[in-house]
């Protein structure tokens, strides 16, 4: 007698797939949540714009007219939410022959890894593409030496000359972040580096620089101020595409207009694309050749400003 696949059988599979997929850990290190600010939305797009304050006050002589200054509006950035997902098909034979039971945890893990890595790549692509196709709100590369300030002047968040990760170049990047002008032309956007983000090829060098008490590979026994005066944490990911580029990022909570954003409309969901009613439908046949589950999530990643991050394409 042929096996009848019922809603009860499918409900058990569905419940286990969901439970395991949401509880399992991703197979790659996830650093994206540390360097991106997440914003929830119920709309298909978000427009990021801000008002820029006035520059420094002017001297007013006795009886003179006060200098007039304007509050200006910064360039805006529109982030359109996208839909990500896929459908996974399970054949009737896998379930009927009791073969799917032994692999369903692997299937759930695969679903979770696919969705998680997709989001992680889109977050890190803001860094990967920051010297080219990823623009900030001013239309320039995310990492640029000439970001235009609304109240006049420019500000850099990139090395004047890209160079390999070393004590001097790392200190230069930290100094740029510590002396950054805001759009008003005031020092109202100074931020300290919290994360040093590097590809796997640079992890050892990065760890030596931030953790050594003495200058690495030096015989002069000089104190390593990067290691002793800063609290840099090294982050690395196989999704960083360059083997030489390195980045600094501030604590996102320290920067009011932090650059890297994740606009999240819908969290990851897993839905059966067939009738699953649970034990109340016990005995109802839902036999078919293929049973499908859909993974779905809606979000987008973009750089809405350039504040709080620094890039060096390395050498």
Secondary structure, 3 states (H helix, E strand, C coil): CCCCCEHHHHHHHHHHHHHHHHHCCCCCCCCHHHHCEEEECCCCEEEECCEECCCCCCCCCCCCCCCCCCCEECCCEEEECEEEEEEEEEEHHHHHCCCHHHCHHHHHHHHHHHHHHHHHHHHHHHHHCCCCCCECCCCCECCCCCEECCCCCEECCECCCCCCCCHHHHHHHHHHHHCCCCCCCCCCCCCCEEEEEECHHHHHHHHHHHHCCECCCCCCCCECHHHHHCCCEEEECCCCCCCCCEEEEECHHHCCCECEEEEEEEEEEEEECCCCCHHHHCCCECCCCEEEEEEEEEEEEEECCCECEEEECCC
